[in-house]
């Protein structure tokens, strides 16, 4: 080879020089073409990556409006190409709501440096991306939802409870579809002070509740010969709060002057009335050694026999029926008659865990997976306020003072830590919460900072549930 090269260089024939010139030109052309081709492929890969990310961004959002999804994808695509000199654009976009697929095509062109010497300009290229979202394997979700009286207050002109219903139903429609109902189950755990486990569970082994009964008080009569007589005073309007919700009532702002006067004697009788006690599904908390007992207790929960209901909507155990789950959310109420409950978050969390665990009280959940994948167990805890109650030594609920409410927050963290010890994933959402301790505890309860949401407005709450729905859905590229 060395011999032939030296011979070529020694040659002075015109034909040899011409061949050399043509060879150099061909070599340079090939080299330039290779460089332009490499740059073109790099541009195509960059555009493909940008389109993949844009399609995934559209797929993860719970929105069925194709126009809005296309706009979102376009903005994400443009943002992904920022800092490059590429002029690619999304030229086709399709969202199939039934198949839950997002498909897009992007086109661009490359202006070559060397190849334009040979007449090649604006080399076009195109890329495609498809994404599909479906439930992430076997999924069990407990929606632990605040339906205390404070949820009757309005934010932006809409009652909080109605905003919650909209947001929670949106999450359900995202993760529980007709195609994946064999792999997804959702429980709804409304909580206020006491939790309602459902009257249908009265005979369950994990509930201890006696028979309904009635009492009749003895009738007694006495002779009355005096009365209290009041004069003067000024009536006005006073204000108070119930679970953080202000209310007004008529009151004496200047006290009356009262005195006892004699009246014609008469008989005054009391008693002789019948009072009925029944079970409405309410259960006490379990307390041992002044501490709240964690989920999966060995003993039964004590049912409360009472004259009127002091727990709201019953728990819905894990279900894969989207209609049943949605109706459970739609039917949430914040009061029954004069009963306007305050907030005790630990009970909601305990029963959220109880719905996910395979042992009683509820048995619909599959056994734990140490990796929390098959199944993936998740709690979504939402509240709009601070704890105002505590569990006394008998398991009953009472209004808390500063010392007692500190114990309640400690119990809340203990339940969250218990759930985490089982590798249950926890999302927490504070809705219009201003109490610093409440927010701090919610953040500590969440799996990590990315699982915590501080929703200041109705739009924030809806966005939080949309984000969680997207994270609980498995979004993957298909092409």
Secondary structure, DSSP 8 states (H G I E B T S, - for coil): -HHHHHHHHH---HHHHHHHHHHHHHHHHHHHHHHHHHHHHHHHHHHHHHHHHHHHHHHHS----HHHHHHHHHHHHHHHTTTS----EEEEEEEETTTTEEEEEEEEEE--SSGGGGT--SEEEEEEEEEEEEE-SSEEEEEEEE-SGGGGSEETTEEHHHHHHHHHHHHHHHH--TTTTTTEEEEEEEESSSEE--GGGTTSTTEE----EEEE---EEEEEEEEEEEE--EEEEEEEEETTEEEEEEEEEE--EEEEEEEEEEEEEE---EEEEEEEEEE---EETTEE--SS-SS-EEEEEESS----SB-EEEE--HHHHHHHHHT--S-BTTB-----HHHHHHHHHHHHSSSSS---S----TTS-TTEEEEEEEESS---EEE-TTS-EEE--HHHHHHHHHHHHHHHHHHHHTT-EEEEEEES---HHHHHHHHHHSSSGGGEEEE-SHHHHHHHHHHHHHHHEEEEE--
